[in-house]
Amino acid sequence: MNQKPAHITQEQNATHLMLTDIRVIYFIGIGGIGMSAIARYFASKGAAVSGYDRHATPLTAALQKEGIEVHFEDNTALIPASPDLVVYTPAIGEMNQSLAFCREKGFVVVKRSDILQWITEQSFNICVGGSHGKTSISSMTAHILRDTGYGCNAFLGGIA
């Protein structure tokens, strides 16, 4: 059982949490291109993935089709009882009811950028930066790595 001592802060919990320990993960703002990619990553690792987004979109429909539970109502009753991790995008705002609820409950809550850091710290990475063409170059690089059998995970800033 993943019991967390009450005297440990959320930040300390997050520091000691390993990616392999994450079996139940909840996303606040799951419908964005970056958040949906991270949700897929954890689903591919066997975690129970669910999340909230304000509006249904083709991205959220694709997540649902892949077996990821997505709801469109900011209703705390729809949040898993004890997620190992809650990931939010700063785009949702600090006044979001679900975000406040998760913090009050003492769940480990981190920003999207934090979970990307954890993922990249534990793997070999090719990162692409610049002003134009990042998604195209990243997509081509991922395609080459997968097609040659090397394999990879790709977190893209768009749809490939």
Legacy VTK file of the C-alpha trace (Angstrom):
# vtk DataFile Version 3.0
C-alpha trace
ASCII
DATASET POLYDATA
POINTS 160 float
0.000 0.000 0.000
1.277 3.449 -0.877
0.666 5.250 2.438
2.314 8.637 2.777
3.228 9.895 6.262
1.210 13.016 7.176
4.311 15.016 8.161
5.840 14.822 4.670
4.975 17.763 2.391
3.733 17.377 -1.173
7.095 18.582 -2.477
8.963 15.950 -0.431
6.533 13.266 -1.617
7.119 14.314 -5.209
10.891 14.148 -4.746
10.719 10.559 -3.480
8.127 9.288 -5.949
9.528 7.033 -8.674
7.888 6.726 -12.085
7.477 2.995 -11.493
5.479 3.761 -8.323
2.796 5.616 -10.275
-0.115 3.199 -10.736
-3.004 5.710 -10.555
-2.538 9.124 -12.139
-5.029 11.947 -12.597
-4.654 14.875 -15.024
-6.278 18.297 -14.634
-6.334 19.711 -18.155
-5.828 16.338 -19.867
-7.017 17.578 -23.269
-3.993 19.650 -24.238
-1.456 18.311 -26.721
1.290 17.990 -24.097
-0.895 16.634 -21.299
-2.563 14.075 -23.569
0.867 12.801 -24.642
1.911 12.313 -21.013
-1.405 10.592 -20.251
-0.764 8.173 -23.138
2.759 7.549 -21.852
1.474 6.453 -18.434
-1.341 4.405 -19.979
1.286 2.576 -22.074
3.136 1.782 -18.833
-0.008 0.176 -17.363
-1.106 2.977 -15.038
-4.783 3.744 -14.475
-5.107 7.137 -16.171
-8.001 9.562 -15.945
-8.529 13.281 -16.100
-10.602 16.392 -16.471
-10.802 18.928 -19.251
-13.180 21.805 -19.775
-14.315 20.810 -23.282
-14.546 17.693 -25.405
-12.186 17.836 -28.392
-10.824 15.381 -30.953
-7.855 14.851 -28.559
-10.087 13.949 -25.609
-12.198 11.700 -27.853
-9.020 9.881 -28.923
-7.976 9.429 -25.277
-11.396 7.979 -24.438
-11.194 5.645 -27.433
-7.841 4.434 -26.081
-9.457 3.590 -22.725
-8.495 6.695 -20.759
-11.362 8.037 -18.651
-11.989 11.729 -19.340
-14.716 13.892 -17.809
-15.719 17.449 -18.663
-17.232 18.571 -15.379
-15.091 20.164 -12.652
-16.553 17.725 -10.127
-14.320 16.466 -7.312
-16.440 13.309 -6.945
-14.977 12.149 -10.281
-11.362 12.268 -9.020
-9.870 8.884 -8.035
-9.994 8.277 -4.269
-6.214 8.093 -3.799
-4.151 8.819 -6.897
-0.411 8.319 -6.667
0.054 11.548 -8.603
-2.001 14.481 -9.880
-0.604 16.428 -12.838
-1.978 19.814 -13.840
-1.335 22.301 -16.570
-0.932 25.924 -15.458
-3.454 26.766 -18.211
-6.309 25.686 -15.933
-5.716 28.401 -13.325
-5.168 28.305 -9.588
-8.879 28.711 -8.771
-9.831 25.370 -10.340
-12.001 23.387 -7.914
-10.341 20.040 -8.700
-6.829 21.442 -8.227
-7.768 22.986 -4.867
-9.436 19.726 -3.773
-6.375 17.623 -4.648
-4.088 19.962 -2.741
-6.415 20.002 0.294
-6.509 16.187 0.306
-2.708 16.117 0.424
-2.300 14.341 -2.914
1.055 14.735 -4.630
0.320 17.506 -7.158
2.843 18.578 -9.797
2.909 20.715 -12.915
3.215 19.198 -16.381
6.801 20.466 -16.624
7.759 18.590 -13.434
6.560 15.219 -14.710
8.353 15.797 -18.007
11.521 16.406 -15.997
11.053 13.106 -14.124
10.531 11.210 -17.368
13.563 12.735 -19.063
15.815 12.272 -16.014
15.339 8.522 -16.272
15.974 8.092 -19.992
18.175 8.959 -22.942
16.766 12.039 -24.695
16.923 13.885 -27.941
15.441 17.342 -27.441
14.615 19.720 -30.281
14.381 23.498 -29.814
14.060 26.517 -32.044
11.550 28.902 -33.558
9.960 26.889 -36.375
9.849 23.188 -37.287
10.262 21.578 -33.847
7.221 19.311 -34.214
8.185 18.288 -37.754
11.797 17.485 -36.863
10.758 15.708 -33.651
8.176 13.646 -35.576
10.716 12.639 -38.221
13.301 11.743 -35.563
10.767 9.619 -33.669
9.689 7.906 -36.886
13.277 7.033 -37.788
14.017 5.703 -34.286
10.880 3.553 -34.259
11.208 2.379 -37.866
14.812 1.251 -37.335
13.804 -0.742 -34.259
15.702 1.462 -31.818
12.424 2.630 -30.316
11.497 5.755 -28.418
8.826 7.749 -26.636
7.998 11.036 -28.324
6.361 14.015 -26.619
5.361 16.261 -29.480
3.958 19.771 -29.447
1.468 18.850 -32.155
-0.223 15.992 -33.940
2.093 13.929 -36.140
LINES 1 161
160 0 1 2 3 4 5 6 7 8 9 10 11 12 13 14 15 16 17 18 19 20 21 22 23 24 25 26 27 28 29 30 31 32 33 34 35 36 37 38 39 40 41 42 43 44 45 46 47 48 49 50 51 52 53 54 55 56 57 58 59 60 61 62 63 64 65 66 67 68 69 70 71 72 73 74 75 76 77 78 79 80 81 82 83 84 85 86 87 88 89 90 91 92 93 94 95 96 97 98 99 100 101 102 103 104 105 106 107 108 109 110 111 112 113 114 115 116 117 118 119 120 121 122 123 124 125 126 127 128 129 130 131 132 133 134 135 136 137 138 139 140 141 142 143 144 145 146 147 148 149 150 151 152 153 154 155 156 157 158 159
